[in-house]
């Protein structure tokens, strides 16, 4: 991950103030930023800007109702 991306992630996950010092660090030092957001419950932007999916509801037919209908059909024949 590039240093710029590390700074961006820390700014989003923790705060811009926490990310500011990372911009002037070497990449190895900036990589230590993982500690700053490891407990922040951060997830990538691609996962946060999506709408919740709507699920479909399926009704379960009552088995007894089907059996009654089946008996009626056989009685008519």
Secondary structure, DSSP 8 states (H G I E B T S, - for coil): --HHHHHHHHHHHT-HHHHHGGGGS-HHHHHTTHHHHTTTT---HHHHS-------------HHHHHHHHHHHHHH-
